[in-house]
């Protein structure tokens, strides 16, 4: 459960789900349904008001879990890339490893180059973010998240700021990462067709509740009405 405005807004209400290794789970739902809040709670960018978040059976809200170790295993990619504008690509990928994971610069550079190669950005290590396209920035952001070698990658609208062609390329890249690295991916999206195409499982949120959890191919029009229909009716004049 996550509330805002002193409990006046229940952004998440009785959300119960599990994510397994190697899954690509896409969260769909209307604006304001709680998609981003759910990801931010899992990564503790927001603190839930009630409930548990279990990682390998341990409740990360209990105070007994090593939080730096947890954050190393749960990476996050944002819609707006969040690269440091004053650093080139290589240092964007090296600085966090040195400061947070306490790796040597030599180890950090080696790891950075491995993942920049994986996302097709190793030729741009000296470029500043302002010199990159939106798709290139997102590739660097994905590489940076992978450098912690996470078990789970959270992606908050990862292609919303990109044109359709570049967006498909980024989603294909995420699929490839899931296949080759075994990383579980939990992403939210406003694009139903893209979500169906890349995911192994769809979650539907409506008013902070999970109202759908199933295989993309099994989702029916009635399911989509449960997710979107009421919101559309409420918005109608």
PyMOL commands that set and color helices and strands:
alter all, ss='L'
color gray80, all
select helices_A, chain A and resi 5-7+35-42+67-73+89-100+105-118+122-124+129-131+134-146+164-181+192-198+216-218+221-235
alter helices_A, ss='H'
color red, helices_A
select strands_A, chain A and resi 2-4+9-12+24-28+54-55+58-59+74-77+152-156+184-188+201-206+209-214
alter strands_A, ss='S'
color yellow, strands_A
deselect
rebuild
show_as cartoon
